[in-house]
Amino acid sequence: MEENKRVLLGMSGGTDSSVAAMRLLEAGYEVTGVTFRFYELNDSTEYLEDARSLAERLGIQHITYDVREIFHQQIIEYFVQEYMSGHTPVPCTLCNNLLKWPLLAKIADEMGIFHIATGHYVRKVKKEDTYFITYAADSDKDQTFFLWGLKQDILQRMLLPMGDITKVEARAFAAEHGFRKVAMKRDSIGVCFCPMDYRSFLKEWLRRDGSQSQARKDHSRFQSLKRGKFIDEKGNFIAWHEGYPFYTIGQRRGLGIHLNRPVFVKEILPATNEVVLSSLQSLEKTEMFLKDWNIVKEERLLNNPDVIVKIRYRKQENHCTVTITSDNLLYIRLHEPLTAVAPGQAAAFYKDGLLLGGGIIVSSR
């Protein structure tokens, strides 16, 4: 498609996408807003009305797009299955890379719109004819970690109007333009369909919505929601737990046991409904293997002796070297040990401020 001044903006009804709409208009773009119906917590549709109302005030076209069924199949089912497999899922990463941005591109194509945008706090740069995601001006809100799976066909069309301002500035911008409700909106916290404790969601989902799901059909795994054994690295019994899906690698708090030493979840054994506890030092890993990976530009990442890898949003940065194995996994050799590496987690790579790619952790050692 030939480049034009039209942009399709994902509008959630929140502060960030609302301010993004205002900034795009000020920059001279013809904005169309689309609100995706992914999941409606407690059946609330207030966000739809907020987005429609804002679009009307701004004088822009607004549409809604119902993808609840797809979201249920691709994100919620995945989320449940990962916990039932003893893994740590990354639903926001999958949603952004496989659902939200590709959907924006698809709808934009159908409407003859070249640019696509969201309220993400990230920036984009072009180097050597390649587009890269790079850190936002607001380091506390930076969301680069979630976008490592995007390809060039998406990156070249992205507009990111929130990347060069802070959240404080965004709220002030909305207020100064007469949108006080937008300026005062609370930030969303956690995963959209279970913003607080995933354990409660998992129990309720399996009871209410999971009757036809693969997790429920697998009776042995559903039964594993019952209590099981905490064991040490030698297999010795320590205490009883509530069911293996309710624990994650590296967890210390909320174990419900009291020992005279700190212990952490080292391993989760779904087949026997057991959870292995150990010292923190025992969790240290120096190697990781990744599947479903994406590399933006191989010569910048592979065999580079000083790449940064992150396995958690806004957490520690570790130096590593990345290569590809004969069975097409990414092999990461960590320069210093890293704790709490869990199968299912995402890993994202950076160098000189550029997001170079990432993948899903299969195993570590």
C-alpha positions, 0 to 999 in steps of 0.5 A, a space after each residue: 500500500 502506498 503511504 498516506 496520512 491516514 492512521 488506524 489507532 487502537 483505542 482502549 478508552 484509557 489515558 494513553 490511547 486517548 492522548 495518542 489520538 489527540 497527538 496524532 491529530 495535532 501532527 496532521 494525521 486523519 485518525 480512525 479509532 478502533 476499539 477491540 472487544 478482547 475481554 470484558 471484566 465483569 461484563 463491563 463495557 464502559 471502556 467502549 462508551 469512553 472510546 466512542 465519546 472521545 472519538 465524537 469529541 475529537 471528530 474522528 471516525 470510530 469502530 468496534 471490532 469484536 474478537 472475544 472468541 479469538 481472544 478466548 481461544 488464543 490467549 485465555 486457553 493458552 494462559 490456562 494451559 501453560 499453568 496446567 503444564 507447570 509453565 509461566 505464561 506471557 499473555 500480553 506478549 502473545 496478544 501484542 505480537 500475534 493478535 493486536 498489531 496484526 489485527 490493526 494491520 488487517 483492518 487498516 488494509 481493508 480500509 485503505 489506511 497505511 499507518 497503524 498506532 497504539 498508546 504504547 510507550 515505545 519509540 521506533 528508529 530506522 537504521 540501515 534500512 531496518 526498523 527497530 523498536 527502542 526505549 520510551 522516554 519514560 523508563 517507568 512506562 517503557 513497553 518494549 519488552 512486549 513487542 519483540 515478535 513484530 516483523 518489518 511489515 508491521 514495524 514500518 507502518 507503526 506510529 508511536 505518539 506516546 514514545 517521546 513523553 512521560 505518563 505525567 506529561 500525558 495526563 497534563 496534556 489531556 487536562 490542558 486540552 479539556 479532557 479531565 476524565 481522560 487525564 484522571 483515568 487509572 492505569 490498568 494493572 496486570 493481565 486484562 482478564 485477571 488483573 489481580 491474582 491468577 490463582 482465583 481466576 484459574 479456579 473460577 475459569 476451570 469451574 465455569 468456562 473450562 468444561 469443554 476446554 482441553 485443560 478440563 478434558 485432561 481429568 488427571 490435570 484437573 484433579 491436580 488442582 487438589 493439594 500435593 507435596 512440597 519436596 526438597 531437591 532430593 525428593 523428601 517431603 516438606 509440607 502440603 501445597 494447594 495444587 501445583 498450578 498455583 506456584 511459579 518458578 522463583 516464588 518465595 512468598 505465599 507458599 504457606 509454610 514456615 521454615 527456619 530458612 528461605 526457600 524458593 520454588 525451583 521446579 514444578 512437576 505436573 505429572 505428580 503434582 509436586 513442587 520442588 523447593 530449594 535455596 535461591 542459589 540452587 535456582 541460578 542458571 547460566 544457559 537458556 534455550 528459546 523457541 518461537 523466536 524472532 530476530 530483527 537483524 541477525 548480524 546485530 544479535 547473533 554471536 555479539 559478545 555483549 547483548 542484554 537479555 531481559 526475562 521480566 518487564 522492568 526487571 534486571 538486565 543480564 549480558 549474554 551471547 546468542 547463537 542458533 542451535 542445530 535444532 533451530 532454538 536460540 541458545 543464550 549463554 549468560 555471562 552471569 547466573 540468573 535466577 527464576 528462569 521459568 519455561 514459558 517466560 519470554 526473553 527479549 534482547 537489546 543492544 545500544 538501546 535497540 530491541 533486537 528480538 526475543 523468544 519463549 523459554 523452553 528450558 534452562 540449565 
